[in-house]
C-alpha cells in the first residue's frame, strides 16, 4: 500500500522502518525550500481507525514529550484520508535491534545498567507528570536509541490502532506484562516489571519467562519463577532484577526512581587482575668454542714468526742505515760489532711490534668466525 517516494501531505516516504499489526512505520522527509528534516511516520493500515482513540493517545504522547529519555511526537493528522502520526527519527534503531546485534544481550554489565537506567529515567518522568502516564506496553521494540541514549515511544498508539474500543483493555505484549496486567490492572509498578524483564534479558540473553504458548506463559508469569541469573553477576544486581520481577506489585520498587537508585548502587563485578608474567631470564651467552691444540700451536707459531720477521727487518734496516752513515766504509760486519747493543734492542722492539700485530690478526680472525 505504501511505497518509497510516496507523498503523504508534506512528507515523502523514504524507506520502511518496521511493520506490525497496526500498520507500518516509515522514515520520511519533510522537504522545505530551506531545509529537509527526517522524521518517523506511523501509518495505520485500517481505513477506518478510531479517530477519537488516536487523538487521545497522540495527546498523551504529546504530554509525555519533553524529557531526554522520551521520543517526542511532532504531530498527528490526516492527509488525503490517511492518518499519520509523526515523531522524531531515532537513527540508532530500537533496543530490540541493539540486542540482536550483540547476540541477544547487552555487550557488558555496564551497558545493561546504563540502558536500564535511561529507561527508568524516562519512566520516572512519565509517572510524575501532573496527570501521570503509565506506559503499559514497554518492550524493546518501544525503546528507540538516539546514539546510546534510550528514548521511550509508542504510548498506546499501536494498541489503539490494532484494537477496537471494546478490546483495548487487553493491552501489552505478553512476555513483558506483569501478572496483574492480565486482569487489566496497571500502575507504575507495571512498568517497573517490564524494565525488570528487559534488564534480565540484557544480562542473560534470554527472557525470564520464555514460554511460547499463551497458557504456559500465563501460568509462568502468574506463579513460576524465572531461571537464576548467571552466577558471575554481582549479587546486588541479581537482587535488583528479582525485586523488579516480584509477583506482588507492592513488593516491587515503589517507583522507577527507586529502582534506578538501587541499580546504580549495584557494585560492578570484581576485576580479577591477570597473573603476573614472570620476567624472562636473560639468555645465557654461548661460550666461545674451544680451540684445538693444533689451532693454538699454529696461531702461536704465526705470532712468533711475525715477531721474528719484524725484529729481523728492523735490525737489517738499522744496519743499512749505519753502513751508509759510516764514512770509513768498514762494511756491515764492522757496523754490527760497533752497534751490537742498539741492534739487539731494535730486534726486540721489532719482535714486540710483530707479535702484537700477529695477536691482533688472530683475534680478528676468531671474531669473524
C-alpha atoms as one frame of an Amber mdcrd trajectory, in Angstrom:
protein
   0.000   0.000   0.000   2.817   2.392   0.848   5.965   2.761  -1.283   9.197
   4.820  -1.416   8.871   8.398  -2.681   5.128   8.339  -1.983   3.921  11.767
  -0.928   1.576  11.925   2.070   0.825  15.516   2.969   4.180  17.295   3.438
   6.044  14.005   3.939   7.920  11.966   1.330   8.337   8.312   2.305  11.976
   7.159   2.087  12.211   3.601   3.447  10.273   1.178   5.603  11.455   1.020
   9.226   9.036  -1.560  10.630   5.749  -3.314  10.182   3.209  -4.606  12.709
  -0.423  -5.486  13.107  -1.332  -1.788  13.320   0.400  -0.723  10.112   3.839
   0.479   9.080   6.496   2.919  10.252   8.444   4.762   7.580  11.432   7.052
   7.521  10.156  10.140   5.769  11.445  13.545   4.788   9.773  16.891   5.043
  11.379  18.785   2.207  11.254  22.543   2.501  12.732  25.343   0.445  15.492
  25.927   3.002  15.806  22.657   4.919  14.939  18.958   4.754  14.162  17.177
   8.006  13.866  13.443   8.636  11.019  12.057  10.729   9.384   8.721  11.542
   5.843   8.388  10.223   3.455   5.781  11.639   0.783   4.820   9.111  -2.184
   2.648  10.180  -3.485   0.236   7.577  -7.089   0.301   8.837  -9.011   2.633
   6.518 -11.433   3.481   9.345  -9.431   3.718  12.589 -10.915   5.020  15.826
 -10.022   8.698  15.435 -11.101   9.654  18.951  -8.837   6.991  20.464  -5.941
   8.033  18.231  -6.472  11.680  19.175  -6.443  10.772  22.858  -3.287   8.659
  22.638  -1.497  11.253  20.475  -2.264  13.902  23.075  -0.950  11.517  25.738
   2.282  11.156  23.752   2.491  14.925  23.428   2.166  15.314  27.212   4.865
  12.673  27.674   7.337  14.564  25.475   9.864  16.953  26.930  12.363  14.581
  28.523  15.702  13.334  27.217  14.553   9.717  27.500  11.202  10.200  25.762
  10.980  10.395  21.979   8.902  13.495  21.155   5.846  13.299  18.926   5.630
  16.001  16.276   2.071  15.757  15.009  -0.922  13.503  14.408  -3.057  14.475
  11.449  -4.979  13.269   8.419  -3.755  13.910   4.876  -5.966  12.883   1.957
  -7.806  10.472   4.235  -4.621   8.875   5.595  -3.946   9.092   9.347  -0.305
   9.866  10.129   1.451  10.019  13.499   4.827  11.749  13.163   7.698  11.618
  15.655  11.388  12.366  15.672  13.524   9.828  13.835  15.831   7.814  16.132
  18.746   6.820  13.911  20.063   4.197  16.338  17.137   1.835  15.792  15.408
   0.013  18.622  16.592  -1.768  21.750  15.376  -4.969  20.087  17.800  -4.409
  17.199  20.618  -3.492  19.617  20.122  -6.790  21.449  20.194  -8.743  18.179
  23.418  -7.033  17.153  25.021  -8.088  20.439  23.981 -11.741  20.428  20.699
 -11.271  22.306  22.065  -9.400  25.323  23.977  -6.282  26.318  27.679  -6.232
  25.404  28.597  -5.666  29.055  27.085  -5.351  32.537  27.837  -1.631  32.481
  25.986  -1.211  29.166  22.946  -3.071  30.539  22.867  -0.902  33.678  23.236
   2.315  31.635  20.438   1.277  29.260  18.053   0.311  32.076  18.917   3.488
  33.978  17.967   5.664  30.979  14.672   3.798  30.546  13.881   4.254  34.247
  14.638   7.976  33.989  12.075   8.286  31.179   9.515   6.315  33.185  10.054
   8.466  36.253   9.252  11.487  34.088   6.024   9.846  32.876   4.956   8.716
  36.326   5.370  12.198  37.843   3.569  14.319  35.252   0.634  16.377  36.587
  -1.511  13.630  35.112   0.726  10.567  35.455   1.184   8.265  32.453   1.702
   4.513  32.750   3.234   3.220  29.529   1.576  -0.235  29.719   3.399  -1.626
  26.660   7.056  -1.226  27.500   9.261  -3.621  25.500  12.498  -3.470  23.441
  10.599  -2.526  20.278   9.242   0.563  22.045  12.645   1.778  23.243  14.447
   3.647  20.466  18.089   4.708  20.521  19.444   8.149  19.793  23.130   7.311
  19.846  23.432   5.358  23.080  20.518   7.202  24.715  17.302   5.135  25.149
  14.086   7.003  24.335  10.598   5.726  25.149   7.984   5.785  22.427   4.575
   4.430  21.368   2.341   5.483  24.241  -0.559   3.260  23.333  -0.679   4.276
  19.662  -0.075   0.725  18.396  -2.597  -0.686  20.831  -5.252   1.785  19.717
  -4.597   1.222  16.041  -4.865  -2.559  16.218  -7.730  -2.943  18.686 -11.299
  -1.768  18.995 -12.703   0.280  21.816 -14.232  -2.905  23.219 -10.904  -4.827
  23.390  -8.392  -2.115  24.094  -8.147  -3.081  27.777  -6.287  -6.237  26.716
  -3.119  -4.290  26.014   0.558  -5.059  26.222   2.994  -7.639  24.919   2.577
 -10.874  26.932   6.276 -11.595  27.637   6.666  -8.140  29.229   3.302  -7.995
  31.020   3.178  -8.290  34.838   0.726 -10.706  36.486  -1.819  -8.003  37.318
  -1.947  -6.764  33.708  -3.707  -9.943  32.614  -6.587  -8.759  34.785  -6.469
  -5.260  33.251  -4.769  -3.624  36.268  -1.891  -1.195  35.691   0.269   1.018
  37.904   3.797   2.483  37.782   4.943  -0.867  39.207   3.663  -2.490  35.996
   6.252  -0.514  34.044   8.884  -1.421  36.664   8.137  -5.105  35.959   8.708
  -4.539  32.226  12.085  -2.923  32.960  12.938  -5.940  35.121  12.144  -8.245
  32.191  14.302  -6.201  29.801  17.179  -5.976  32.278  17.006  -9.744  32.843
  17.154 -10.158  29.067  20.099  -7.763  28.693  22.087  -9.570  31.401  21.318
 -13.180  30.495  20.435 -13.187  26.804  17.030 -14.775  27.411  13.591 -13.867
  28.710  12.736 -14.701  32.330   9.583 -16.421  31.066  10.397 -17.765  27.585
   7.316 -19.952  27.129   5.900 -19.687  23.623   2.280 -20.843  24.049  -0.074
 -18.484  25.833  -1.399 -20.854  28.569   2.143 -21.826  29.631   3.348 -18.223
  29.534   0.354 -17.030  31.531   0.916 -19.702  34.174   4.655 -18.990  34.410
   4.158 -15.249  34.853   1.463 -15.778  37.492   3.131 -18.491  39.574   6.507
 -19.513  38.106   9.999 -18.374  38.987  12.499 -17.315  36.307  15.744 -19.285
  35.951  18.553 -17.859  38.113  20.628 -15.149  36.518  24.252 -16.050  35.671
  26.338 -16.577  38.808  29.085 -14.204  37.657  26.746 -11.204  38.065  27.087
  -9.224  41.309  24.587 -10.494  43.926  23.217  -6.969  44.463  22.460  -6.634
  40.757  20.688 -10.004  40.663  18.655  -8.959  43.714  17.624  -5.722  41.961
  16.306  -7.626  38.947  14.421 -10.166  41.048  12.812  -7.437  43.144  11.537
  -5.775  39.964  10.024  -9.159  38.990   8.130  -9.696  42.234   4.666 -11.114
  41.584   3.089  -8.684  44.059   3.319  -5.058  42.811   3.711  -3.903  46.423
   6.928  -5.945  46.691   8.478  -4.255  43.680  10.254  -0.924  43.764   7.963
   1.889  44.854   8.990   3.946  41.821  11.166   3.917  38.746  13.492   6.356
  40.515  13.888   3.924  43.434  14.887   1.127  41.070  17.271   3.461  39.254
  18.949   4.389  42.556  19.225   0.734  43.551  20.587  -0.179  40.149  23.268
   2.489  40.195  24.368   1.343  43.640  24.839  -2.245  42.464  28.581  -2.896
  42.501  30.356  -3.795  39.339  31.811  -7.286  39.127  35.204  -7.567  40.779
  38.096  -7.113  38.444  40.450 -10.052  38.757  43.936  -8.937  37.762  45.729
 -11.256  35.404  48.521 -13.323  36.936  51.885 -11.584  36.787  54.051 -12.549
  33.901  57.370 -13.927  35.187  60.359 -11.982  33.905  62.113 -13.588  31.028
  65.647 -14.517  32.112  68.467 -13.039  30.126  69.722 -15.542  27.618  72.926
 -17.268  28.659  75.559 -16.378  26.116  77.012 -19.295  24.288  80.568 -19.988
  25.446  83.204 -19.452  22.812  84.057 -22.639  21.022  87.087 -24.427  22.390
  90.141 -24.265  20.184  92.077 -27.355  19.324  95.761 -27.785  20.304  96.797
 -27.737  16.659  94.982 -24.427  16.044  96.567 -22.904  19.141 100.074 -24.074
  18.127  99.571 -22.732  14.618  98.470 -19.330  15.922 101.401 -19.161  18.356
 103.820 -20.063  15.571 102.295 -17.350  13.394 102.623 -14.718  16.140 106.188
 -15.727  16.996 107.238 -15.919  13.369 105.754 -12.491  12.636 107.628 -11.126
  15.657 110.968 -12.594  14.425 110.373 -11.277  10.916 109.575  -7.777  12.193
 112.548  -7.790  14.580 114.934  -9.016  11.851 113.617  -6.490   9.378 114.194
  -3.678  11.835 117.776  -4.871  12.507 118.569  -5.115   8.786 117.122  -1.647
   8.229 119.303  -0.336  11.078 122.468  -1.991   9.715 121.814  -0.454   6.294
 121.406   2.957   7.885 124.601   2.560   9.922 126.608   1.322   6.941 125.507
   4.225   4.793 126.351   6.640   7.573 129.886   5.142   8.189 132.349   7.343
   6.360 135.215   4.894   6.858 133.340   2.188   4.905 134.073  -0.585   7.390
 131.316  -2.829   5.997 128.208  -4.429   7.594 130.165  -6.737   9.923 132.062
  -3.869  11.464 128.798  -1.874  11.758 127.192  -4.781  13.663 130.092  -5.130
  16.076 130.265  -1.422  16.676 126.476  -1.165  17.438 125.663  -4.555  18.927
 123.604  -3.310  21.867 121.408  -0.934  19.828 120.827  -3.655  17.242 119.716
  -6.166  19.910 117.327  -3.533  21.224 115.986  -2.949  17.720 115.442  -6.679
  17.267 113.389  -6.977  20.473 111.438  -3.818  19.681 110.594  -5.127  16.211
 109.703  -8.526  17.666 107.302  -6.906  20.158 105.632  -4.941  17.395 105.372
  -8.043  15.217 103.926 -10.200  17.989 101.349  -7.502  18.800 100.346  -7.287
  15.166 100.089 -11.066  14.915  97.957 -11.275  18.040  95.590  -8.656  16.598
  95.290 -10.541  13.329  94.477 -13.804  15.169  91.826 -12.016  17.319  90.121
 -10.501  14.300  90.112 -13.837  12.521  88.483 -15.604  15.502  85.894 -12.815
  15.920  84.746 -13.222  12.317  84.240 -16.925  12.939
